[in-house]
Amino acid sequence: MEECISVFDMLKIGVGPSSSHTLGPWRAGERFLEELKAKNLLQSVTRVKTDLYGSLSLTGIGHATDLAVMLGLSGQDPEYIPIANIDGIIKTIKEKNQINLGNEFLIPFSFSQDIVFNKEFLAFHSNGMKFTATLENGQEYVATFYSIGGGFVVKEERVNAKKKIEIKHAFPFPTDKAVDVLAYCIAENKKISEIVYENEKSMRTPEVIDHELMRIWNTMLECMYIGCHTEGILPGGLNVRRRAFNMHQNLIGLSNYSDPQTWLEQIRLTEVKFRQILKWVSCFALSVNEVNAALGRIVTAPTNGSAGVIPSVLMYYLVIENHDAGEKEIKQFLLVAGEIGSIFKKGSTISAAMGGCQAEIGVSSSMAAAALCEVLGGTPEQVLMAAEIAMEHHLGLTCDPIGGLVQIPCIERNTMGAIKAIHAAELALESDPKHAKVPLDKVVATMWETAKDMNNKYKETSEGGLAVAVNMSDC
């Protein structure tokens, strides 16, 4: 039976810099608290220790995994926590050697001893973590979680990281592959976005769906706005200077606005020359991932490291392609993007620790290409073709972050993924899908085979590629 993955599973609001290394461990900490509460053990806990394994250990410090664990165990919600509060919470834990477990009980906590980095890999997944709670009676409660990409967290009881043992909900149009989506579109004479919307309606009211889709977009827009209006050096030690600020200033010139929405309208009024179009796209993508690198609020799309591709391509559509577009087109875009992302998650992976950067930038580019193709008038066949083209030219892309930070080459890769997505959509719109040689499902399967063949040192471990060719001291 097909796994039912919602658009809101693929597009989550959270905190940077990584969905698998930050958001996942954060959510795992919350899940551990829920288990303790369910067993009526939370009030009996005297100590909590967290062991991080594999990729979570090798690049955990650069990805703020240790901070995410503390925030999760503190009962903070990454979707709603005020970003300005994060530093204060972490500072208090370190200085007082205490953690407010579940935001309810203060217990001793040593930052240097209660979070342990273990380089060995657990068999189930490369992003493993084990929480151990010591109770008043001396007994221990232990739970192991795996962050499988995009903020998804599973337990070891799952037989396969991409399949659920128990399907808790059935969509009216369940899909496993792209061919399933296309069959529904043909049978129902609907666009892909309309099929996805019907599936979402089986779980939520139209009002909730519309509200949540626009909340996702407004978070993306605010993220781009913040990134374009913030200058300085990114944290982490690489001394990477923010570029979106200067690029934006050079592009927009003297303009008057005071909030993200009026900023959007101002850009629409700006006379954009042909050679500036790609600069705008790059600016939007850079802005998102600079915010992400600074532990800002972003939308996983489908991951934090690739969070800039979809908003920058959607922004391109709104400010370059269609000045009359509004909420209808924004929702349509996000629905299609979410569906394509779910196909990759079911058939391959969206975890760089499992598949390299093809699983992040490649998938996000594919999602954006498909979404752009539909809002530009593409048929379902052309939409799937756009998704295929975008991923085809990301196959084999490695993940080798310098210093384990989501900065180099991650930030620039979002600009490349966005530009490729636009080109892929345009190529699909100018093509007859009847003559297509490679279906999307074949590319999804090929990506998974490529992921399995890829050397582990190129899978978000910082043990190969640029991560070893360039030393932190060189920066």
One Martini backbone bead per residue (centre of mass of N, CA, C, O) as a GRO file, in nm:
protein
  475
    1MET     BB    1   0.099   0.035   0.020
    2GLU     BB    2   0.083   0.358   0.003
    3GLU     BB    3   0.245   0.636   0.101
    4CYS     BB    4   0.131   0.914   0.294
    5ILE     BB    5   0.238   1.230   0.174
    6SER     BB    6   0.243   1.543   0.260
    7VAL     BB    7   0.309   1.862   0.187
    8PHE     BB    8   0.366   1.919   0.504
    9ASP     BB    9   0.611   1.720   0.505
   10MET     BB   10   0.791   1.865   0.277
   11LEU     BB   11   0.687   2.154   0.407
   12LYS     BB   12   0.871   2.290   0.666
   13ILE     BB   13   0.886   2.466   0.957
   14GLY     BB   14   1.206   2.604   1.071
   15VAL     BB   15   1.549   2.554   1.164
   16GLY     BB   16   1.861   2.605   1.120
   17PRO     BB   17   2.077   2.440   0.885
   18SER     BB   18   1.934   2.139   0.922
   19SER     BB   19   1.712   1.883   0.881
   20SER     BB   20   1.886   1.625   0.970
   21HIS     BB   21   2.089   1.783   1.195
   22THR     BB   22   1.857   1.966   1.339
   23LEU     BB   23   1.551   1.908   1.313
   24GLY     BB   24   1.559   1.607   1.374
   25PRO     BB   25   1.690   1.612   1.662
   26TRP     BB   26   1.480   1.799   1.777
   27ARG     BB   27   1.239   1.606   1.730
   28ALA     BB   28   1.360   1.371   1.889
   29GLY     BB   29   1.356   1.511   2.161
   30GLU     BB   30   1.049   1.539   2.165
   31ARG     BB   31   0.985   1.237   2.140
   32PHE     BB   32   1.122   1.154   2.404
   33LEU     BB   33   0.937   1.318   2.587
   34GLU     BB   34   0.675   1.175   2.505
   35GLU     BB   35   0.756   0.897   2.611
   36LEU     BB   36   0.798   0.978   2.906
   37LYS     BB   37   0.511   1.082   2.950
   38ALA     BB   38   0.354   0.821   2.867
   39LYS     BB   39   0.524   0.666   3.115
   40ASN     BB   40   0.558   0.853   3.364
   41LEU     BB   41   0.894   0.970   3.375
   42LEU     BB   42   0.982   1.268   3.368
   43GLN     BB   43   0.985   1.331   3.690
   44SER     BB   44   1.232   1.095   3.724
   45VAL     BB   45   1.451   1.249   3.592
   46THR     BB   46   1.822   1.308   3.632
   47ARG     BB   47   1.924   1.222   3.333
   48VAL     BB   48   2.059   1.317   3.000
   49LYS     BB   49   2.175   1.128   2.720
   50THR     BB   50   2.355   1.186   2.402
   51ASP     BB   51   2.404   0.987   2.110
   52LEU     BB   52   2.605   1.033   1.826
   53TYR     BB   53   2.602   0.921   1.479
   54GLY     BB   54   2.796   0.950   1.223
   55SER     BB   55   2.700   1.220   1.060
   56LEU     BB   56   2.609   1.359   1.325
   57SER     BB   57   2.906   1.360   1.428
   58LEU     BB   58   3.095   1.463   1.191
   59THR     BB   59   2.875   1.735   1.142
   60GLY     BB   60   2.730   1.843   1.405
   61ILE     BB   61   2.859   2.114   1.483
   62GLY     BB   62   2.810   2.263   1.206
   63HIS     BB   63   2.482   2.183   1.241
   64ALA     BB   64   2.380   2.211   1.544
   65THR     BB   65   2.304   1.940   1.694
   66ASP     BB   66   2.355   2.001   1.994
   67LEU     BB   67   2.154   2.236   2.011
   68ALA     BB   68   1.901   2.084   1.916
   69VAL     BB   69   1.887   1.882   2.145
   70MET     BB   70   1.849   2.091   2.373
   71LEU     BB   71   1.589   2.219   2.257
   72GLY     BB   72   1.420   1.961   2.254
   73LEU     BB   73   1.455   1.892   2.564
   74SER     BB   74   1.322   2.186   2.638
   75GLY     BB   75   1.045   2.211   2.458
   76GLN     BB   76   1.099   2.333   2.187
   77ASP     BB   77   0.965   2.489   1.890
   78PRO     BB   78   1.084   2.533   1.566
   79GLU     BB   79   0.824   2.681   1.447
   80TYR     BB   80   0.790   2.911   1.710
   81ILE     BB   81   1.046   3.001   1.803
   82PRO     BB   82   1.219   3.260   1.886
   83ILE     BB   83   1.515   3.330   1.753
   84ALA     BB   84   1.620   3.525   1.986
   85ASN     BB   85   1.612   3.282   2.215
   86ILE     BB   86   1.834   3.071   2.158
   87ASP     BB   87   2.096   3.181   2.283
   88GLY     BB   88   1.985   3.202   2.576
   89ILE     BB   89   1.925   2.903   2.625
   90ILE     BB   90   2.208   2.793   2.573
   91LYS     BB   91   2.362   2.970   2.777
   92THR     BB   92   2.214   2.869   3.032
   93ILE     BB   93   2.292   2.572   3.014
   94LYS     BB   94   2.603   2.615   3.023
   95GLU     BB   95   2.627   2.794   3.286
   96LYS     BB   96   2.428   2.603   3.484
   97ASN     BB   97   2.413   2.298   3.425
   98GLN     BB   98   2.112   2.307   3.294
   99ILE     BB   99   1.787   2.159   3.221
  100ASN     BB  100   1.456   2.216   3.094
  101LEU     BB  101   1.268   1.959   3.096
  102GLY     BB  102   1.007   2.021   2.898
  103ASN     BB  103   0.964   2.291   3.055
  104GLU     BB  104   0.949   2.158   3.383
  105PHE     BB  105   1.246   2.021   3.460
  106LEU     BB  106   1.522   2.054   3.652
  107ILE     BB  107   1.846   1.939   3.541
  108PRO     BB  108   2.132   1.815   3.507
  109PHE     BB  109   2.383   1.955   3.260
  110SER     BB  110   2.642   1.854   3.030
  111PHE     BB  111   2.767   1.964   2.740
  112SER     BB  112   3.041   1.779   2.735
  113GLN     BB  113   2.893   1.488   2.845
  114ASP     BB  114   2.571   1.464   2.732
  115ILE     BB  115   2.720   1.492   2.446
  116VAL     BB  116   2.801   1.236   2.211
  117PHE     BB  117   3.058   1.167   1.972
  118ASN     BB  118   3.015   0.905   1.728
  119LYS     BB  119   3.168   0.776   1.441
  120GLU     BB  120   3.000   0.551   1.425
  121PHE     BB  121   2.775   0.342   1.255
  122LEU     BB  122   2.462   0.264   1.215
  123ALA     BB  123   2.285   0.032   1.035
  124PHE     BB  124   2.013   0.178   0.954
  125HIS     BB  125   2.153   0.478   0.974
  126SER     BB  126   2.367   0.760   0.951
  127ASN     BB  127   2.137   0.913   1.147
  128GLY     BB  128   2.209   0.855   1.467
  129MET     BB  129   2.032   0.835   1.798
  130LYS     BB  130   2.077   0.825   2.165
  131PHE     BB  131   1.861   0.809   2.443
  132THR     BB  132   1.936   0.858   2.803
  133ALA     BB  133   1.745   0.793   3.095
  134THR     BB  134   1.785   0.867   3.427
  135LEU     BB  135   1.652   0.745   3.718
  136GLU     BB  136   1.588   0.750   4.052
  137ASN     BB  137   1.621   0.416   4.060
  138GLY     BB  138   1.862   0.374   3.822
  139GLN     BB  139   1.720   0.348   3.579
  140GLU     BB  140   1.671   0.306   3.219
  141TYR     BB  141   1.580   0.505   2.929
  142VAL     BB  142   1.577   0.393   2.586
  143ALA     BB  143   1.623   0.571   2.262
  144THR     BB  144   1.613   0.530   1.903
  145PHE     BB  145   1.701   0.748   1.633
  146TYR     BB  146   1.622   0.870   1.288
  147SER     BB  147   1.750   1.094   1.045
  148ILE     BB  148   1.608   1.090   0.700
  149GLY     BB  149   1.519   1.367   0.621
  150GLY     BB  150   1.338   1.662   0.624
  151GLY     BB  151   1.270   1.600   0.947
  152PHE     BB  152   1.258   1.304   0.959
  153VAL     BB  153   1.153   1.058   1.212
  154VAL     BB  154   1.270   0.737   1.328
  155LYS     BB  155   1.255   0.413   1.421
  156GLU     BB  156   1.396   0.095   1.428
  157GLU     BB  157   1.121  -0.059   1.368
  158ARG     BB  158   1.170   0.018   1.097
  159VAL     BB  159   1.240  -0.161   0.815
  160ASN     BB  160   1.212   0.109   0.638
  161ALA     BB  161   1.287   0.445   0.580
  162LYS     BB  162   1.046   0.458   0.335
  163LYS     BB  163   0.851   0.269   0.513
  164LYS     BB  164   0.545   0.192   0.647
  165ILE     BB  165   0.385  -0.030   0.842
  166GLU     BB  166   0.155   0.185   0.906
  167ILE     BB  167  -0.136   0.308   0.764
  168LYS     BB  168  -0.325   0.590   0.878
  169HIS     BB  169  -0.384   0.682   0.572
  170ALA     BB  170  -0.607   0.739   0.289
  171PHE     BB  171  -0.602   0.825  -0.024
  172PRO     BB  172  -0.788   0.878  -0.309
  173PHE     BB  173  -0.481   0.929  -0.454
  174PRO     BB  174  -0.261   0.707  -0.449
  175THR     BB  175   0.105   0.721  -0.442
  176ASP     BB  176   0.438   0.606  -0.568
  177LYS     BB  177   0.444   0.726  -0.859
  178ALA     BB  178   0.435   0.914  -1.140
  179VAL     BB  179   0.242   0.728  -1.299
  180ASP     BB  180   0.007   0.761  -1.100
  181VAL     BB  181  -0.044   1.059  -1.132
  182LEU     BB  182  -0.101   1.055  -1.437
  183ALA     BB  183  -0.343   0.865  -1.431
  184TYR     BB  184  -0.526   1.055  -1.269
  185CYS     BB  185  -0.521   1.297  -1.458
  186ILE     BB  186  -0.651   1.150  -1.695
  187ALA     BB  187  -0.908   1.029  -1.558
  188GLU     BB  188  -0.991   1.331  -1.419
  189ASN     BB  189  -0.898   1.586  -1.566
  190LYS     BB  190  -0.628   1.686  -1.407
  191LYS     BB  191  -0.415   1.837  -1.228
  192ILE     BB  192  -0.176   1.784  -1.007
  193SER     BB  193  -0.273   1.991  -0.794
  194GLU     BB  194  -0.566   1.872  -0.780
  195ILE     BB  195  -0.493   1.594  -0.674
  196VAL     BB  196  -0.347   1.690  -0.419
  197TYR     BB  197  -0.583   1.846  -0.296
  198GLU     BB  198  -0.766   1.601  -0.255
  199ASN     BB  199  -0.580   1.461  -0.056
  200GLU     BB  200  -0.575   1.687   0.157
  201LYS     BB  201  -0.892   1.688   0.206
  202SER     BB  202  -0.879   1.405   0.365
  203MET     BB  203  -0.738   1.573   0.628
  204ARG     BB  204  -0.846   1.867   0.548
  205THR     BB  205  -0.955   2.164   0.520
  206PRO     BB  206  -0.951   2.409   0.292
  207GLU     BB  207  -0.881   2.633   0.496
  208VAL     BB  208  -0.628   2.500   0.613
  209ILE     BB  209  -0.469   2.459   0.357
  210ASP     BB  210  -0.459   2.755   0.266
  211HIS     BB  211  -0.327   2.867   0.521
  212GLU     BB  212  -0.068   2.686   0.524
  213LEU     BB  213   0.040   2.760   0.247
  214MET     BB  214   0.068   3.068   0.314
  215ARG     BB  215   0.255   3.030   0.555
  216ILE     BB  216   0.484   2.915   0.395
  217TRP     BB  217   0.521   3.152   0.200
  218ASN     BB  218   0.562   3.378   0.414
  219THR     BB  219   0.818   3.251   0.525
  220MET     BB  220   0.980   3.267   0.266
  221LEU     BB  221   0.954   3.571   0.221
  222GLU     BB  222   1.080   3.660   0.490
  223CYS     BB  223   1.350   3.522   0.444
  224MET     BB  224   1.431   3.686   0.194
  225TYR     BB  225   1.410   3.961   0.328
  226ILE     BB  226   1.621   3.918   0.547
  227GLY     BB  227   1.859   3.836   0.360
  228CYS     BB  228   1.848   4.117   0.189
  229HIS     BB  229   1.882   4.285   0.496
  230THR     BB  230   2.160   4.126   0.566
  231GLU     BB  231   2.474   4.170   0.708
  232GLY     BB  232   2.791   3.997   0.709
  233ILE     BB  233   2.888   3.722   0.911
  234LEU     BB  234   2.893   3.396   0.932
  235PRO     BB  235   2.872   3.145   1.128
  236GLY     BB  236   3.155   2.893   1.227
  237GLY     BB  237   3.462   3.006   1.092
  238LEU     BB  238   3.468   3.076   0.769
  239ASN     BB  239   3.394   3.378   0.702
  240VAL     BB  240   3.125   3.424   0.555
  241ARG     BB  241   2.995   3.647   0.338
  242ARG     BB  242   2.735   3.817   0.275
  243ARG     BB  243   2.559   3.874  -0.056
  244ALA     BB  244   2.258   3.957  -0.081
  245PHE     BB  245   2.266   4.250   0.004
  246ASN     BB  246   2.438   4.375  -0.229
  247MET     BB  247   2.281   4.255  -0.464
  248HIS     BB  248   2.012   4.390  -0.391
  249GLN     BB  249   2.103   4.685  -0.397
  250ASN     BB  250   2.192   4.679  -0.700
  251LEU     BB  251   1.901   4.602  -0.809
  252ILE     BB  252   1.688   4.808  -0.655
  253GLY     BB  253   1.787   5.046  -0.517
  254LEU     BB  254   1.570   5.310  -0.479
  255SER     BB  255   1.334   5.215  -0.227
  256ASN     BB  256   0.995   5.183  -0.092
  257TYR     BB  257   0.968   4.989   0.215
  258SER     BB  258   0.845   4.770   0.518
  259ASP     BB  259   0.777   4.483   0.388
  260PRO     BB  260   0.753   4.192   0.220
  261GLN     BB  261   0.505   4.259   0.038
  262THR     BB  262   0.600   4.543  -0.063
  263TRP     BB  263   0.861   4.434  -0.175
  264LEU     BB  264   0.741   4.256  -0.392
  265GLU     BB  265   0.595   4.488  -0.540
  266GLN     BB  266   0.851   4.652  -0.599
  267ILE     BB  267   0.987   4.445  -0.782
  268ARG     BB  268   0.761   4.441  -0.996
  269LEU     BB  269   0.826   4.755  -1.068
  270THR     BB  270   1.090   4.672  -1.157
  271GLU     BB  271   1.320   4.709  -1.405
  272VAL     BB  272   1.406   4.416  -1.575
  273LYS     BB  273   1.674   4.300  -1.708
  274PHE     BB  274   1.782   4.032  -1.864
  275ARG     BB  275   2.069   4.010  -1.704
  276GLN     BB  276   1.907   4.020  -1.410
  277ILE     BB  277   1.742   3.765  -1.361
  278LEU     BB  278   1.961   3.569  -1.242
  279LYS     BB  279   2.036   3.758  -1.011
  280TRP     BB  280   1.769   3.743  -0.863
  281VAL     BB  281   1.762   3.442  -0.817
  282SER     BB  282   2.029   3.431  -0.659
  283CYS     BB  283   1.947   3.625  -0.436
  284PHE     BB  284   1.713   3.460  -0.321
  285ALA     BB  285   1.877   3.202  -0.256
  286LEU     BB  286   2.094   3.326  -0.077
  287SER     BB  287   1.912   3.450   0.140
  288VAL     BB  288   1.803   3.186   0.258
  289ASN     BB  289   2.088   3.037   0.318
  290GLU     BB  290   2.189   3.256   0.512
  291VAL     BB  291   1.970   3.220   0.719
  292ASN     BB  292   2.017   2.921   0.768
  293ALA     BB  293   2.323   2.946   0.861
  294ALA     BB  294   2.201   3.146   1.110
  295LEU     BB  295   1.953   3.006   1.248
  296GLY     BB  296   1.700   3.045   1.088
  297ARG     BB  297   1.390   3.081   0.942
  298ILE     BB  298   1.252   2.812   0.752
  299VAL     BB  299   1.187   2.596   0.466
  300THR     BB  300   1.161   2.286   0.398
  301ALA     BB  301   1.274   2.215   0.035
  302PRO     BB  302   1.305   1.942   0.164
  303THR     BB  303   1.544   2.104   0.291
  304ASN     BB  304   1.764   2.322   0.428
  305GLY     BB  305   2.006   2.311   0.219
  306SER     BB  306   1.749   2.354  -0.014
  307ALA     BB  307   1.558   2.613   0.063
  308GLY     BB  308   1.612   2.824  -0.194
  309VAL     BB  309   1.482   2.715  -0.457
  310ILE     BB  310   1.170   2.739  -0.442
  311PRO     BB  311   1.138   3.043  -0.359
  312SER     BB  312   1.303   3.159  -0.603
  313VAL     BB  313   1.118   3.043  -0.829
  314LEU     BB  314   0.854   3.167  -0.730
  315MET     BB  315   0.957   3.457  -0.737
  316TYR     BB  316   1.016   3.461  -1.036
  317TYR     BB  317   0.725   3.423  -1.125
  318LEU     BB  318   0.608   3.685  -0.978
  319VAL     BB  319   0.837   3.907  -1.100
  320ILE     BB  320   0.855   3.798  -1.415
  321GLU     BB  321   0.609   3.620  -1.539
  322ASN     BB  322   0.358   3.706  -1.309
  323HIS     BB  323   0.204   3.991  -1.183
  324ASP     BB  324  -0.098   3.854  -1.134
  325ALA     BB  325  -0.020   3.672  -0.930
  326GLY     BB  326  -0.131   3.467  -0.650
  327GLU     BB  327  -0.257   3.248  -0.435
  328LYS     BB  328  -0.332   3.035  -0.641
  329GLU     BB  329  -0.040   2.995  -0.761
  330ILE     BB  330   0.109   2.937  -0.500
  331LYS     BB  331  -0.045   2.680  -0.423
  332GLN     BB  332   0.008   2.525  -0.680
  333PHE     BB  333   0.314   2.517  -0.658
  334LEU     BB  334   0.334   2.369  -0.376
  335LEU     BB  335   0.176   2.113  -0.449
  336VAL     BB  336   0.367   2.009  -0.666
  337ALA     BB  337   0.629   2.009  -0.511
  338GLY     BB  338   0.539   1.810  -0.289
  339GLU     BB  339   0.484   1.566  -0.473
  340ILE     BB  340   0.766   1.529  -0.593
  341GLY     BB  341   0.908   1.490  -0.324
  342SER     BB  342   0.753   1.229  -0.242
  343ILE     BB  343   0.858   1.050  -0.471
  344PHE     BB  344   1.155   1.058  -0.378
  345LYS     BB  345   1.113   0.950  -0.091
  346LYS     BB  346   0.991   0.674  -0.176
  347GLY     BB  347   1.219   0.595  -0.416
  348SER     BB  348   1.455   0.721  -0.232
  349THR     BB  349   1.600   1.031  -0.123
  350ILE     BB  350   1.649   1.333   0.117
  351SER     BB  351   1.941   1.236   0.212
  352ALA     BB  352   2.274   1.319   0.219
  353ALA     BB  353   2.368   1.076   0.404
  354MET     BB  354   2.259   0.875   0.164
  355GLY     BB  355   2.289   1.064  -0.139
  356GLY     BB  356   2.373   1.333  -0.126
  357CYS     BB  357   2.303   1.631  -0.300
  358GLN     BB  358   2.091   1.505  -0.491
  359ALA     BB  359   1.882   1.484  -0.241
  360GLU     BB  360   1.853   1.803  -0.238
  361ILE     BB  361   1.906   1.986  -0.486
  362GLY     BB  362   1.786   1.791  -0.691
  363VAL     BB  363   1.500   1.774  -0.569
  364SER     BB  364   1.435   2.078  -0.553
  365SER     BB  365   1.465   2.128  -0.857
  366SER     BB  366   1.243   1.932  -0.941
  367MET     BB  367   1.014   2.065  -0.787
  368ALA     BB  368   1.038   2.350  -0.917
  369ALA     BB  369   1.008   2.271  -1.215
  370ALA     BB  370   0.725   2.151  -1.198
  371ALA     BB  371   0.578   2.395  -1.077
  372LEU     BB  372   0.649   2.599  -1.300
  373CYS     BB  373   0.527   2.445  -1.536
  374GLU     BB  374   0.231   2.458  -1.442
  375VAL     BB  375   0.199   2.776  -1.408
  376LEU     BB  376   0.286   2.800  -1.729
  377GLY     BB  377   0.089   2.552  -1.865
  378GLY     BB  378   0.154   2.270  -1.818
  379THR     BB  379   0.134   1.954  -1.850
  380PRO     BB  380   0.164   1.671  -1.678
  381GLU     BB  381   0.384   1.564  -1.865
  382GLN     BB  382   0.565   1.820  -1.852
  383VAL     BB  383   0.604   1.830  -1.549
  384LEU     BB  384   0.754   1.554  -1.527
  385MET     BB  385   0.975   1.634  -1.726
  386ALA     BB  386   1.096   1.864  -1.562
  387ALA     BB  387   1.177   1.690  -1.321
  388GLU     BB  388   1.367   1.504  -1.480
  389ILE     BB  389   1.567   1.709  -1.592
  390ALA     BB  390   1.670   1.825  -1.326
  391MET     BB  391   1.778   1.553  -1.206
  392GLU     BB  392   1.962   1.448  -1.432
  393HIS     BB  393   2.163   1.716  -1.363
  394HIS     BB  394   2.230   1.584  -1.046
  395LEU     BB  395   2.360   1.331  -1.073
  396GLY     BB  396   2.609   1.265  -0.824
  397LEU     BB  397   2.591   1.474  -0.615
  398THR     BB  398   2.776   1.587  -0.363
  399CYS     BB  399   2.857   1.592   0.002
  400ASP     BB  400   3.115   1.854   0.107
  401PRO     BB  401   3.132   2.022   0.375
  402ILE     BB  402   3.296   2.272   0.510
  403GLY     BB  403   3.318   2.209   0.843
  404GLY     BB  404   3.009   2.108   0.844
  405LEU     BB  405   2.881   2.345   0.685
  406VAL     BB  406   2.600   2.530   0.546
  407GLN     BB  407   2.791   2.687   0.292
  408ILE     BB  408   3.039   2.514   0.167
  409PRO     BB  409   2.859   2.481  -0.129
  410CYS     BB  410   2.551   2.519  -0.053
  411ILE     BB  411   2.455   2.808  -0.119
  412GLU     BB  412   2.526   2.814  -0.427
  413ARG     BB  413   2.363   2.558  -0.510
  414ASN     BB  414   2.086   2.698  -0.502
  415THR     BB  415   2.128   2.870  -0.753
  416MET     BB  416   2.170   2.633  -0.950
  417GLY     BB  417   1.902   2.484  -0.896
  418ALA     BB  418   1.717   2.717  -0.985
  419ILE     BB  419   1.819   2.757  -1.274
  420LYS     BB  420   1.768   2.466  -1.367
  421ALA     BB  421   1.464   2.469  -1.319
  422ILE     BB  422   1.393   2.682  -1.529
  423HIS     BB  423   1.514   2.534  -1.772
  424ALA     BB  424   1.347   2.273  -1.743
  425ALA     BB  425   1.071   2.403  -1.785
  426GLU     BB  426   1.126   2.522  -2.065
  427LEU     BB  427   1.194   2.257  -2.209
  428ALA     BB  428   0.923   2.116  -2.154
  429LEU     BB  429   0.739   2.332  -2.297
  430GLU     BB  430   0.911   2.266  -2.580
  431SER     BB  431   0.798   1.970  -2.550
  432ASP     BB  432   0.727   1.631  -2.640
  433PRO     BB  433   0.655   1.371  -2.430
  434LYS     BB  434   0.641   1.141  -2.648
  435HIS     BB  435   0.975   1.179  -2.689
  436ALA     BB  436   1.058   1.077  -2.431
  437LYS     BB  437   1.322   0.871  -2.281
  438VAL     BB  438   1.289   0.968  -1.963
  439PRO     BB  439   1.141   0.885  -1.693
  440LEU     BB  440   1.106   0.978  -1.372
  441ASP     BB  441   1.121   0.694  -1.235
  442LYS     BB  442   1.405   0.629  -1.348
  443VAL     BB  443   1.552   0.858  -1.199
  444VAL     BB  444   1.482   0.777  -0.913
  445ALA     BB  445   1.616   0.497  -0.929
  446THR     BB  446   1.898   0.601  -1.011
  447MET     BB  447   1.950   0.772  -0.763
  448TRP     BB  448   1.950   0.533  -0.563
  449GLU     BB  449   2.183   0.377  -0.693
  450THR     BB  450   2.386   0.607  -0.668
  451ALA     BB  451   2.374   0.628  -0.361
  452LYS     BB  452   2.478   0.336  -0.301
  453ASP     BB  453   2.758   0.382  -0.467
  454MET     BB  454   2.845   0.600  -0.294
  455ASN     BB  455   3.074   0.731  -0.115
  456ASN     BB  456   3.067   0.818   0.218
  457LYS     BB  457   3.258   1.080   0.196
  458TYR     BB  458   3.001   1.213   0.009
  459LYS     BB  459   2.788   1.195   0.281
  460GLU     BB  460   2.800   1.422   0.506
  461THR     BB  461   3.120   1.396   0.651
  462SER     BB  462   3.382   1.563   0.567
  463GLU     BB  463   3.590   1.324   0.411
  464GLY     BB  464   3.559   1.483   0.130
  465GLY     BB  465   3.660   1.684  -0.102
  466LEU     BB  466   3.635   2.003  -0.006
  467ALA     BB  467   3.665   1.932   0.302
  468VAL     BB  468   3.985   1.844   0.240
  469ALA     BB  469   4.096   2.058   0.031
  470VAL     BB  470   3.976   2.264   0.249
  471ASN     BB  471   4.069   2.450   0.504
  472MET     BB  472   3.976   2.642   0.763
  473SER     BB  473   4.246   2.813   0.757
  474ASP     BB  474   4.202   2.915   0.455
  475CYS     BB  475   3.941   3.104   0.557
   0.00000   0.00000   0.00000
